[in-house]
Amino acid sequence: MSEKADPILLRVMLSGDDFERACDFVKAARAHPVGSIEYEALLHSAILFYVRPYSDNEPKKSKLPDEARKLTGLDLPAILGEDLSLHDRLIALRNKVIAHAESEFFPAQTLKPAMGAGAKGQRGIAFQRRSWHVVDENLDLDVESAHVF
């Protein structure tokens, strides 16, 4: 009968796989025109896979230690150096835009319709919104460091 894998070792191995997949998605994105649906989907996938190791994916009631549920206890400033700001940005994008749609990234407003000649008695409503797109982030896919992508 086989023994269960050490949960922390398993987390490290799963995280390595996620980072490798994130790199694969970035490489594949480069083969498509910026702004294409393929480029967008591949960058979304890259961000999701990059952030997965830092997101708590186990129920809080899990018997696993925190270190096994997500990568913890890392000195990220020392590991990532100048790429730390990109790392933080990717986590924010995953949490606020890709996995959830927070309103600050999808601004909308109701506009008062213009009342011109002949508009007497007419009623209407105009609504304006703008969707977030990953291209708007100007992510540097050619990061010199091997730390992120």
C-alpha positions in Angstrom: 0.0 0.0 0.0 1.4 3.4 -1.0 1.9 6.2 1.5 0.2 9.6 0.9 2.5 12.3 -0.5 3.7 15.0 1.8 1.1 17.8 1.3 3.8 20.5 1.2 5.8 18.6 -1.4 2.7 18.1 -3.4 1.9 21.9 -3.2 5.4 22.6 -4.5 5.1 20.1 -7.3 1.6 21.4 -8.3 2.9 25.0 -8.2 5.8 24.1 -10.5 3.3 22.6 -13.0 1.2 25.7 -12.8 4.2 28.0 -13.5 5.2 25.9 -16.5 1.7 26.0 -17.9 1.6 29.8 -17.4 4.8 30.1 -19.5 3.4 27.8 -22.2 0.3 30.0 -22.5 2.5 33.2 -22.8 4.6 31.5 -25.5 1.4 30.5 -27.4 -0.1 34.0 -27.0 3.0 35.4 -28.8 2.0 33.4 -31.9 -1.3 35.4 -32.2 -2.1 39.0 -33.1 -2.3 41.2 -30.1 -6.0 41.8 -29.4 -7.2 38.6 -31.0 -9.5 36.4 -29.1 -6.8 33.7 -29.0 -4.3 36.2 -27.5 -6.8 37.3 -24.9 -7.8 33.7 -24.0 -4.2 32.6 -23.7 -3.2 35.6 -21.5 -6.2 35.0 -19.3 -5.1 31.4 -18.9 -1.5 32.4 -18.2 -2.6 34.8 -15.5 -4.9 32.2 -13.9 -2.2 29.5 -13.9 0.5 31.9 -12.6 -1.7 33.0 -9.7 -3.1 29.6 -8.8 -0.2 28.6 -6.4 -0.8 31.8 -4.4 -4.6 31.3 -4.2 -6.1 29.3 -1.4 -7.8 26.4 -3.3 -8.6 24.2 -0.4 -11.6 24.6 1.9 -10.8 26.4 5.1 -11.9 23.4 7.1 -9.3 21.3 5.3 -6.9 19.4 7.6 -4.0 20.5 5.3 -1.5 23.0 6.8 -1.6 26.5 5.2 1.7 25.7 3.4 -0.1 22.9 1.5 -3.1 24.9 0.4 -1.1 27.6 -1.2 2.5 28.8 -1.4 3.2 30.6 1.8 6.3 31.7 3.8 8.2 32.7 0.7 10.4 35.8 0.6 8.9 37.1 -2.6 10.8 40.4 -2.7 14.1 38.4 -2.6 12.9 35.8 -5.1 11.2 38.1 -7.6 13.3 41.2 -7.2 12.1 43.9 -9.7 9.4 41.5 -10.9 7.5 41.8 -7.6 5.3 44.6 -8.9 4.3 42.5 -12.0 3.5 39.6 -9.6 1.3 41.8 -7.5 -0.4 43.2 -10.6 -1.1 39.7 -12.0 -2.7 38.7 -8.7 -4.8 41.8 -8.7 -5.9 41.2 -12.3 -6.8 37.6 -11.5 -8.8 38.6 -8.5 -10.5 41.8 -9.7 -11.0 41.2 -13.4 -10.6 37.6 -14.6 -12.0 35.6 -11.8 -14.4 38.4 -10.8 -15.7 41.5 -12.5 -15.2 44.4 -10.1 -16.9 47.6 -11.3 -13.8 49.7 -11.3 -12.5 47.7 -14.3 -15.9 47.8 -16.1 -17.0 51.5 -15.7 -20.5 52.3 -16.7 -22.7 55.4 -16.5 -26.2 56.5 -17.4 -26.3 59.4 -19.8 -29.0 62.0 -20.1 -30.3 61.9 -23.6 -29.9 65.1 -25.6 -33.1 67.0 -26.1 -33.0 68.6 -29.5 -35.6 70.1 -31.7 -38.7 67.9 -32.1 -37.8 65.9 -29.0 -40.6 67.3 -26.9 -42.3 64.5 -25.0 -39.8 61.9 -26.0 -38.2 59.8 -23.3 -35.2 57.7 -23.4 -32.2 56.4 -21.7 -28.6 56.1 -22.8 -26.1 53.8 -21.2 -22.4 53.8 -21.7 -19.9 51.2 -20.5 -16.4 50.1 -21.3 -15.1 46.5 -20.9 -11.7 45.7 -19.6 -9.4 43.9 -22.0 -6.1 42.3 -21.1 -4.3 44.2 -23.9 -5.1 47.5 -22.0 -2.7 46.3 -19.3 0.4 46.4 -21.6 1.8 43.4 -19.9 5.5 42.8 -20.8 5.6 39.3 -22.1 9.3 39.6 -22.7 10.2 39.9 -19.0 13.9 39.5 -18.8 13.8 37.6 -15.6 12.7 34.0 -15.4 10.7 34.7 -12.2 7.4 35.7 -13.9 6.5 34.1 -17.2 
